[in-house]
C-alpha cells in the first residue's frame, strides 16, 4: 500500500517550524560566540538602573524613598525598556547586521519566511530578558532591600509574551525602514527614548499633562506596560484589565500581519532596484 503523503498545510507548518528552529539555533550560536556581549549586559544593566533612578528619586518626596513599590516600578520599567529596545535594536537591526556581514542577498534568495529571520533575534532577546529579570531581582534585593513579588504570574507571563510578539511586528516594520535608510542608529536612539517617555515605561501615563496623554494613548506599548505593571504590582489600569488584554492581543496580531506585509513589499522593491545588499 502506498504511503500517504502529508497534506500541504501540515507540510507548510513543519517547514515553518524547521525554519524557526534553524533561525533560533543560528542566533544562539552567534550570541554564544561573543561572551563579552553577555558580560557587558550584566555590567551595564545596574548602571543604567542607578543612572535613571537617582534623578527621578531626587524629585520624589523623601517618604517615597522607602516605599518598595517605587523600586518595583523602576524594576518593571527596566524590564520593559528591554522589550522596547528589542523592537528597535535586536529585531529592527537584524537586516542591518545581515547587510554588514554580506549575507543579506543569499538570505533573501531563499524561500524562507521573512519573519523567521526576526524570530531568531526574538529568541536571543527572550533569553536576555529572562537573564535580566533574575539579575535585577538580585540587584534590588542586595542594594535596595526590596523583594520583587508578582500579583498575577499567569497574566504577567501572557502580557510579556504578547509584548514581545508585538515587538516582533514593530521590529519587522522598523526593519523595513532600515532597508531603505541603511543607517538608522540615530533614529533608533531618538525613537527609543520617545517611546520610553510617552508610553509610561517608568511611570503611569496619567502623570503626564493631559495634552501629552493623547500621544501616549496612540502608542501600543502604553497598554502593554500598563498590563504588565498591573499583573506585577497590582496597579490601576487605563482600561478594564480584560479589555486591555484583548486590545493588546488585537494590536499584536495587527502589527505582526502589517509588519510582514510591509517587509515583503519593501524587499520586492529593493530587489527590483538592486539596492538590497548595499549600505
N, C-alpha and C positions, 0 to 999 in steps of 0.2 A: 504494500500500500504506500502510495507516495506521501511523503511528509508534508504536512500542511504548513504553508509559509505564514509568517506573522503578517497581520494586517498593516496597512500603511500607517494609520495613526500610531500604533504601538511601536513600529519601527522608527517613526519620527521622534517619539518620546525617548526611545532608547538612544538614538543618535544624539539628541539634545543632552541627555544625562551623561553620555560619554564625553561630549564637548565640555560640559561643566566640570567634569572630573579632571579632564586634561588641563583646563584653564586654572583650576584651583591648585592642581599639582605643580604646574609651572610657576605659579605665583609664590607658592610656599617654598619651592626650591630656590627661587631667585631671592626671596626675602631672607632665607636662612644662610644664603651665601654672604650676606653682609651683616655680621653680628653687631657692628657699630651702630647700625640703624636702631636696633633694639636698645642698646645701651644709651644712646643719645635720647631716645624717648623716655627712658626711665629717669635720666638725669634732668631733662628739661621740664617734665610734667610738674613736679613740685615747685620749680622756679616760676613757671607760668602761673601756678595757683597763688603763690605768695605775691607775685607782681600785680595780679588782678585784685586779690583780696585786700591788700593793705590800703590802696587809695580809697576803695569803697568803704572800708571799715572806719576810716577817718571821718566820714560824713554821717556815720550812724551814731545814735545816742550810746553813751558808754554802757548803759544797761543791756544793750543788744549784743555787746561783745561776748557776753557769757551765755547767750542764747544758742543752744545747739542746733536749732532749726535754721539759723542763719548760715552756719557752716555746712549744713546738709544741702542748702540751696546752692552754695558755691560748689559743693561736690557734684551735684547733678548738672550744674551748669558746665563744669569742666568735661563731664562725660558727654553732654550733648554738643559741646563745642567740637568734639571729635566727629560726631555724626554730621555736622555741617561741613567741617573740613573734608570729610570723606567724599562729599559730592564734588567739591571744587578741586581738591588736590589728588586724593587717592584714585578716584574714579575718573573725574573730568580730564585729568592729565595723562591718562593711560595712553591715549593716541599720541600725545606729545612724546612720551617716552619711546613708543614704538618708532616714531619718526626719527628720533635722535639715534636709536640703535640700528636704524636701517632695515627694520623688519616689517614696516607697515605695508609695503607693497606686496610682499609674499603672503602676508596675513590676509590682506583684502582680496587676494586672488582665490582664496579658498571659499567654499560654500558654507562655512560655519556661521551659525547665528551670531550677528554682530554684538548683541547684548551679552553674549558669553564672554567676550573679551573684557568687559567691565565687571562681570560677575567674579572673575578671578581676583580682581582687586578687592571686591567686596569681602571675600574670604579672609584676606590679609587684614583688612580694616576691622573685621569682626574679631579676629584674634587680638589685634591691638586694643580694641575696646574692652574685651574681657580682661586683658592684662592690666589695663589702666584702672579698671574698676577694683580689682584686687589690690593693686599697688596704692591707689589713692585712699582706699579704705584703711590701709595700714598707716599711711601718712596722717590721715585725720585722727586716728587713734593715738599715734605716737606724739604728734606735735600739738594737737588741739584738744586731746582727751574727749573726742566726740566719736560715738559709735554710730555707724551707718546702719539704719534699720529701714525696712521696706514694709509699707502698709499692705500692699496687694501685689505679691510676687508674680502671679499669673498675668495680671493686667500690665505690669511693668514689662515683663518679657515680651508680651504681644505688642505693646506700644513701641518698644525698642526695635523689634523686628520690622514693624511697619515703617518706622522712621528710617531705618537703614535701606529698606527697599525703595522708599521714596527718594533717598539719596542716590540710589542706583539710577532711577529715572531722571532725576535732575542732573546727575553726573553725565548721563548719556546726552542730554540736551547741551550741557556745557561742553562736553567733548566734541560735539558737532561744531560748536563755535570755535573751539581751539583748532579744529581742522582748517578753518578759514583764517583765523588770526595768526596761527603758528606760534606766536609767543604771547602768552596772556598771564604771566606771573603777577604783574602789577594789578591787572584787573581782578585776579583771584584774591589778592590781599584786600583790595577795596571791598569787593563783594562779601568776603568772609566777615569783615567787621560790621558791615551794614546789616547782614543777616543776623549776626550775634546780637547787635544792639536792638534792632526793631522786632525781632521775634521773641524777645524776652528770655534769652538763654540763662542769664544770671538773676533776673528779677521778673516779676509778672508785668505784662504789658499795661495793666491797669494803673501802674505807677507813672506811665508816660503821660504827657499833656494830651488832652482829648484830640487836638488836631493832628497829632502824630500817630494816634492809635489806628487811624484809618489805614496807614501804611502797614502796620503790624497785622491787621486783620486780613490783608490780602496775601500775606506771606504764609505758605502752607506749614512751615516749620513752627509757627506760633502755636498751632494746635497740637503739634507733635510734642513739643517740650511741655506744654500745658498738661497734656495727658500723662506724660512721664512723671512730671512733678506731683501730679495728683496721686498716681499709683505708688510713688515712692514715699512721699511725706504727708499725703492726705490733704493737700492744699485745694482751695476752691478753684473749680474750672470755669472757663469762659462760657461754655455751654454745658448742658447736661452731659455727664460722662458717657452715657450710651450714644447720644447724638454726636458727640465729639469723636468717639471711637469710630462710628460709621463714617463721619466726614473724612477722617484721616485715612480710612481704608479706601474710600472712593478716590480721594486725591492721589493716593499711592498708585492705584490702578491706572488712573488717567496719566500720570507722569511717566509710568513705565511704558504705556502704549504710545504716548506722544513722543517720548524720548527716542523710542525705537524707530518710529516713522521718520522723524526729522533726521536721525543719524543715517538712515538708509538713503534719504533724498540728498543729503549733503555729500555722502560717499559717491553716489552716482554722478553728481555734478563735478566733483573733483577728479573722478576718473575720466570724464569726458574732456576736461580741460588739461589733464596731465599734471595736476598740481598736488596730488595726494601725498607724495613722498618728499616734497620739498619743504624746507624750513630754513 
